[in-house]
Amino acid sequence: MTKRGEFYFGGLLVLIGIIALLGSLLRISAGALIWPLLLIGVGVWLILRPRVATERPITFRFLGDLKRRGPWALHDEEIWLIIGDLDLDLTQAQIPEGETCLRLYGFVGDIDITIPEGLAFRLRDTAFVSDAKILGGKQETFLSPITYATPEYEEAKRRVRVEAVHFVSDITVRAG
């Protein structure tokens, strides 16, 4: 996650905390305020996001699964899957030279990534609660990012970088 993304995520948490505090002090139901404001904020973000986005394509699904398998062309992309499963099989994907960045955003996500042997791969997952199984290792975090990079990532000709931001995430990366 970039510093700007961490700033926005932190700002959202501070805003929710302020609303909850004011709700307690003024004896107003904070939940009745937080959810409508959160929905309004997400709506405004979705309306304005395409205008401030880079040239990177955006795939958006509110609910459901997204699977990419077999031969397909990998390119820089943002994937917004609010609640659902994302299955990316890179073993037959056409991966261009240089660094390819996938940014994954959602509320609750189950992310499965299969990478070919020898591919330079980097992952950064920022979530409130995260469970990651990466190439045989396991990490569980609470309010702490998960980072992983294959050896010699920076020197490789073809590199895939995945940046995931979720409230709750379950990530599995396996070699295929």
N, C-alpha and C positions, 0 to 999 in steps of 0.2 A: 504494500500500500504506500502511496506517495505521502509526503508530508501534508499536502493539501487535503488528501482523503482522511488522514488521521485528525486533522484540524476539524473537518466537517463532522466526523463521527464523534469526536470529543465535544464539539459544540452541541450536537444533538443530545448527548447524554446530560450535559449541563442544563439545557433547556428543559428536558423532562424532569430533572431534579428540582429546578426552580418551580415548575408548575406543581409538582407534588408537595413541595414545601409550602407554597402559597395556599394550596388546597387544604393542607393541615392547619395552617394558621387561620385561614378564613372560614374553616369548616365547610368547604366546598368539595364535592367529590372530584378528586384529581383525575380519576379514571375517565370520568365523563368529559373532561377537558383534553386529556392527553391523546386519546384515540382520534377524535375529530381533527385536532391540530396535526397529528402525525399523518393522517390521510390527506389533509390539505397540503401539507409539506411535500409528501410524495407526489401528489398530483401536480403541484407547481414545478417540482424537479423534473418530472417526466415531460411536461410541456416545454420547459426551457432547455433541457439537456441537449436535444438535437442541435440547438442554436449555438451552444458553447462547446460542443464536442469537436474532437479532432476529426481527421479524415477516416478514422477507424470505423468500420461498420458496426452497427449495434443490432443484436438479436434480443428481442424482449418476449418473454412469456410470463404470465402471472402465475399460472398453475400448470403442472404437467412435467413431462420428461423431454429431454433433448438428447438424442443419440447421434453420434457421428462415428461410423465404422466403415471399413473397407477403404477403397481408394477415394481420397478427397484432398482438396488443396487447403493447407493450413495457411492462415494469414493473420495479421494483427486484427483483433476483434474484441468487442465488449459483449458479454453475454449477461443479460439480466433475467434470472430465473428466480422469481420471488419465493415460491415454494415448489420444490421438485427435485428430480434426479437428473444429473448431467453425466453422460457417459461419453468420454472421448477416447477413441482408440487411435493412437498415432502410429501404429506399426506399419500401416500401408499408406499413411498420409504423405502427400508431397510437401516436404518441409523446405522452404527456401533458405539460401545461405544468409548468414547474419542472424540477428536476434528477432524472434517472433514473440510478441507479447499477447497473452490472453488475459483479459480482465474479467473476473467473474463476480457478479454482485447478486445478493439475494437475502432473504430473511432466514429461511431454513433450507439447507441444501445438503444433498448427498452427492458428492463428486467422486467419480471413478475415472482415473486416467491410466491408460496403458501406454507405456513408452517403449520404443524399440531399443534393443541392446546398443550401447555406445552413444546414445543421444545425450547431449549436454542439456540438463534440465535444472531449472530453479523454481522453487515454490515459496511464496509468502502468503500465509493465511492469517487474516486478522478477523477474529470473531469474539463474541462474548463468551461462548463455550465452544471448544473445538476438540475434535478427536481425529487424529491423523495416523494412518498406517502408510509409511513411505518406504518402499523397497525393503520390506522386512522389519523395519523399525517401527516403534509406536510412540506417539506423544499425545498427551491429553493436557489441554490448557484451559485456564479460566482467566479472561481479561489479559491475555498475553499472546503475542503473535507467534506463529510457527514459521520457521524458515528452514529451508533445505536447499542445497546445491550439490550437484555431482562434482567430483574432482575435475579440475581444469576446465571449469565452465567458461571462464573468460577467454580462453585460448581456442575454443572449438569453432569450427566453421559454421555449423548449424546449431543454434541454441533456441530452446523454448523456455520462456519465462511465464509463469502463471501467478497472477496476483488475485487472491480471492478475499472478498469482504462479505461476511455474513453475520447474522446474529447467532445462529447455531450452525455449525458445519461438521460434516463427517467426510473426511477426504481419504481416499485410497489411491496410492500410486504404486503400480506394479510394472515389472518388466515383462515384455511380451515376446 
